[in-house]
Amino acid sequence: MTAACPPHTDTREHILSTAEPLVLGKGFTALGLTELLSAAGVPKGSFYHYFRSKEQFGQALLERYFANYDARLASHFAAEPGRMRDRLLSYFAGWITQACQADSHGSCLAVKLAGEVCDLSEPMREALAVGMAQVCARLADAIARAAAEGSLATCADPAALADALYAMWLGAALRTKVMRDSSPLVRALADTEQRLAWPSR
């Protein structure tokens, strides 16, 4: 039975929220419009009312993903009691937790789609680039705050360190998908702990 169409004002969000797990499981190219609309319970006309093309839909999907991701990062690194270094390490440890979920295809659209769509769609590539830069900016701010509070050794260039760490974790996540083994992420965490060193006493 096809699900009932959601209220008009929620249809765009409903399509995008339905699509995210499907894309995480199958990839963007392999997901057909008919399959998506059947899962969402909306007619084709509703899709084209909000998205001129599948490419624009993919761009919107990535923008939505990174907006939600940024909100979660903002909450995770909120100014509450506790060492910022611990929050940084907790964030990266979460990548391992997600990778170890037996029924998970992964929950990161950046990892899933970076290799697939960058050569196929310039708008989607730009959405990935903007979103990744936003993640790195959040990490850089957290690194700077950790150094300022004394839970991390002084860092001359938080932005460069954040970029290097994020790049390492993206690579480790891709290798984990290929190997079906979380050891690349485990090694990335060990390296991250060294890079986010305690201040020398």
N, C-alpha and C positions, 0 to 999 in steps of 0.2 A: 504494500500500500504506500502511495506517495504521501509524504508529509504535507501538512497544510502549509500554504504560503504564509510567511510571517507578515506582520503589519507593514504597510508601505514604508514607513520611516525607518524600519529596522532591516529592510531587505538587503541593502548593500552590505551592512555588517554581517548579516546572516550568511550571505554568500561567501564572504571572506573567511569567516570563522569556520564554516563548513569545509572550505577548500584547504585550510592550512594543514590539518592532519592527512588529508588525501595527498597533497603535494609532498609532505614529509615522507609518506610511504612509497609513492610511485615516481616522484619527480614531476617537474613542471610540464615537460614536453609530453610525457606519457599520459597525463591526465586529460581525458577528453571532456569536451564541454557537456556532452550528453550525460556522462557519468556524474559530473559535478552538479548539474541541474537536477538530476534525479535524486541525488543525495540531499540536496538542499530543499527539494520540493518546490522549485520555482520555475516558471515558464521561461523560454529563451528570450522573450521580449523583455523580461525584467532584467536579465543579464545585460542586454545591450542598452537598456535605459541608463545603467550606471557605468558601463565600460564599453568604449568604442570597439575594443578588440581584446583578444586574449593577452596581448602584450601589455596593454594598459591595465588590465586586470592583474597581471603579474607584478607590475610596478606598484599598484595599490596594495597588493598582498605583502610585498616587502616593506613598504612604508608603514603599514599597520603593524607588522611584526616588530620592526625596530622601535616604533613609538611605544608599544607595550613593553618591549625589552628595556628601553630607557627608563620607563616608569618603575620597573622592578629594580633596576640598578640604583636609581635615586633613593628608593626605599631601603635597599640593602646598605647603602653607604650613608644613610641619614645620620645627622649629627646627634648621636645618642651616646651614653657612657659606654666605653669599651675601646680597646686599641684598634685603630684603623688597619694595622697590619693583619690582625686576626680576621677582619672582615674581607680583606683582599684574598687571603689564603682560603677562606671559606667560600668565596665566590668561585675560585678556580677549582677547589675540591668538588664543587657542585657539578662541574663538567664530568667528572669521573662517575659520580652517582648516577647521572642521567645515562651515561654510556653503558652502565652495568644493569640497567633495567631490561629484563629478559624480553619484554613485549614491546620494547621501544625501537623505533626507526631513527631515534635521535629527535631532538626537539629544536634544533637550530637550523633555521632556513638559510642562514649565511653559509653554513657548512654544506648544506644540501644543494644549494643552487649556484654557489660561486663558480664552480667548474662547468656547470651545465649551461648557464644562460649568458655569461659575459660576452661570448663571441656571437651570440644570436640576437641580443637585444641591447641596444645602447641605453634606453631608459631604465631597464632593469639593472644593468651594470652600474649606472649612476646611482640608483636607489641603494644598491649594495655598498657602493663607495661612501655615500653620505652616512648610511647607517653604521658602517664599521668605524668611520671617523668619530661618530658620536659615542660609540662604545669606548674607543681609545681615549676620548676626552674625559669621560667619566672615570676611567682607570687612572689617568694622569692626575686628575684632581684628588683622587683617593690616595695616590702615592705621595703627592705633595703634602696632604694633610697628615699622613702617617709620619713623614719626616718632621713636620712642624711640631707634632705632639710628642716626638721622641720615641715612637715605637718602631722606627725604621731609620737606618743609617741615612745621613744626609744624601740627597739625590740632586745632582747638578742639573739634570734634564729629565723631569718626570714624564714629559710627553714622549721622549725617545724610548724610555724604559717601558712605558705603557704600550707603545707600538710594537716593540720587540716581543713583549710577553704575549700580546694578543696574536701576533703572527705565529709565534711558536705554538700556541694552543690551537689555532686553526689548523696548522699542519699536523699536530698530534691527533686532532679529532679526525682528520681525513685518513691518516694512517690507521687509526683504530677501526674505522669503518672498513677499510680494505682488509686488515688482518683479522677482524672480528676478535680483537684482543685489546684490552684496555691498557696494556703495558706502556704504549707511547704516552698516554695521558699521565700515568703514574710517574714516569720519568720526567715529564714536563712539570709536575708538581714539585718533585725534588729539586729541579733546577730553579723553579720559581722561588722556592723557600730560600735558596742560596742568594738569588738576586735581590730578594726582599729581605736583606740581612738586618739582624739586630744591630743597633749602634754599638760600636766598640766601647768597652769600658776602660 
